[in-house]
Amino acid sequence: MKLGLRSLELGFLPLVFCNCHRTKKVGNTMSSSNLRDLQRDLENKANDLSKLQKEIAKNHQMRKKYTIQLGENELVLKELDLLREDANVYKLIGPVLVKQDLAEANANVRKRIEYISAELKRLDATVQDLEEKQNSKRDTILKLQQRIQSVQSGKGKA
């Protein structure tokens, strides 16, 4: 029996789905409903993997944004450290420049740097966890693909 195959590329993992309705081998019969169940399971897991990959990309974008903000705030802190104690410091609030105490400005920038650093650590942990889940999902998909191919060729059972 000739099988019609279509493939779906996710990341580096090719996924293969069969659109056949029956797979028969001498001495070994595989019901089409079991094969369809395996294929449906494979498709669901592939969708889950795709969602994980999107979430990882989103977290990488957020990390990039925080890294840029951290660099900008570190630069501001260096510039504030170069000022004399009696220097005038202004903070932009909406369209208005408001005079601010140098010590207060210094403290605000340090707090911002501390907050951004904590967010970066949190994002790193989140990305690491998501990447571990992604690798696990890829392994599961690969095993399921092998099982489907084995069933299609009549070598295994569901």
N, C-alpha and C positions, 0 to 999 in steps of 0.2 A: 504494500500500500504506500502510495506517495504522500508525504506529509507537506502541507503548506506551512512555511515558517516565516515569521516576521521578527525583526529584532528591534530592541529599544536600547539606546546607549545612555547610561547614567554614569557620570564620572568616568572611571576607567573600566567599569564593569558592564559588559554587554549582556543584556537580558534577552532570552529567546522564548517566544510564546508559540505554541502550536495551535492552529485553527482546525485540527482534525476532530472528528467526532468519535471514532473508534480506533483502538489499537489492539491488534490481535497477533499472537505468535502461537505456534504449535505448542500445545501443552501449557500455555500461560495466557490467560485472558485478563485484560485490564478493562474495567468498566470506564466508559467515557465520563461518567459523573465524577469518579475519583480523580481522573486526569484533569477535568475542569476545576475541581476543588483545589488541586495542587497549583494550577495556573492562576486561579483567582487569588490564592494565598501569595503566590509569587508577585502578582501585580500589586497587591496591598502592601507587601513589604517594600517593593520598589517605590511606591508612593510615599511610604514612611521615610525611606532613605532620601528621597528628593526633598521632603520637608526638613529633614535634619540638615541637608546641605545648604538649604536656603537660610536656615537659622544660623548656621556657622558663618555664612557670608555676611549676614546682618551683624553678627557680633564682631567680625573682623572690621567692618565699616565703623562701628561704634568705637572700637579700640583705636582705630586710626584717628578718629575725631578727638578722642581724649589725649592721645599722644601729641597731637598738634597743639592742643590747649595747654598741655603740660609744658611744652617747649616755650610757648608764648609767655606763660606765667613765670617761668624761670628767668626768662630774659627781662621781664618787668622787675623781678626781684633784684637782679644784678644792677639794673639801672637805679632802683631805689637805694641800693647800698652805696652808690657813687655820690648821692646827694649829701649836702651839708644838713645839719640838724635844723637850721633856720630856713631851709628852702621851702618854697610854696609848692604844694602838691594839690592837683585838682582831679576830681573824679567826675566822669561823664555820667549824668543821670538823665536819660531821655535827651532832650535838646539843650540841657543846662549843664554848665561846668560848676561844680560845687567844691569849695575849698575843703581840704581834708588834712588832718594831722598826719605827719610823716610816719609816726609810730603806728597809728591806726591803719594806714595804707599798707605798711609792711606786714602787720598782723593779718590783714584781710588776704593779702596775696599768699602768705604762708599757709593760711587755712585752706585756700583754694587749691594750692599745690598738694596739700595733705589729702584733701577730698579726692582730687583727680587721681592721685597715686593709689588710693584705696580702691577706686572704681576700676583702674587698670588691673589691679591684682584680682578683683572679683571677676572681671571679664576673662582674664587668663584662665582662671579655674573653670569658668563656664565653658569656654572654648575647648579646653582639654577634656572635660566631661563629654561634651557633644561629639568630639572627634573619636573618643573611645566608643560611644554608642554607634557612631557611623561605621567604625571598623567592625564592630560586632554584627551590625545589620548587614554589612557587605558579606561577611562570612556566612551568615544565615541564608542570604540570597544565593550565594554560590552553591551551598549544599543543596538547596531546594532546586536549583537549576540542574545540578547533576542528577538528582533524584528523578526529575521530570524526563531528562534525556535517557536515563536508564529505563524508565517505564516505557517511554516511546519506542525504544529499541527492543523492548520485550525482555530485558535482563533483570528487571526488578519489580517489586510490588509496592503499591502505595501504602 
